[in-house]
Amino acid sequence: MPKLKTKSGAKKRFKITATGKVLHAQRSKRHGMIKRTNKQIRQLRGTRVLFKTDGDNIQKYFLPNG
């Protein structure tokens, strides 16, 4: 069985914490800021933890060595 490669796009988008949770950047911050309120922009700062099942799938299929 060949080794599984880590998906390079997932490497850049997700981070695994010491306890095994998967962090991701918040969406809706790439463009179109003029449409959003200052409150929305402020609340989208930082990272969030994925739901457990989604995080498990990311680790299994995209970050097998992470």
C-alpha positions in Angstrom: 0.0 0.0 0.0 1.5 3.4 -0.9 1.9 6.1 1.6 -0.8 8.8 1.7 0.3 12.3 0.8 -1.0 15.3 2.7 -3.1 17.6 0.5 -1.1 20.8 0.1 -4.3 23.0 0.1 -5.4 21.5 3.4 -2.0 22.2 4.9 -2.5 25.9 4.4 -6.1 26.0 5.5 -6.3 23.8 8.6 -4.3 23.4 11.8 -4.5 20.5 14.3 -4.3 21.4 18.0 -2.6 19.3 20.6 -5.9 17.8 21.7 -6.7 16.8 18.1 -9.2 19.5 17.2 -9.1 21.1 13.8 -8.9 24.9 13.5 -9.8 26.8 10.4 -10.0 30.5 9.4 -13.4 32.1 9.2 -15.1 32.5 5.8 -16.4 35.7 4.2 -13.2 37.8 4.7 -11.7 37.6 1.2 -13.5 40.4 -0.6 -16.7 42.4 -0.5 -15.9 44.0 2.8 -17.8 47.2 1.9 -21.1 45.3 2.0 -20.5 44.0 5.5 -21.0 46.0 8.7 -18.0 46.7 10.9 -19.5 44.4 13.5 -19.5 41.5 11.0 -15.9 42.1 10.0 -14.8 42.4 13.7 -16.6 39.1 14.6 -14.9 37.2 11.7 -11.4 37.7 13.1 -9.4 34.8 14.3 -9.9 31.0 13.9 -12.6 28.6 14.8 -12.8 24.9 15.7 -14.5 22.6 13.2 -17.3 20.4 14.3 -16.0 17.0 15.4 -17.2 15.0 12.5 -15.9 17.5 9.9 -12.6 17.6 11.7 -12.3 13.9 11.7 -12.9 13.8 8.0 -10.3 16.5 7.4 -7.7 14.5 9.4 -8.5 11.2 7.7 -8.6 12.3 4.1 -6.6 15.5 3.8 -4.1 15.5 6.7 -3.2 11.9 7.3 0.3 12.7 8.6 -0.6 15.9 10.5 
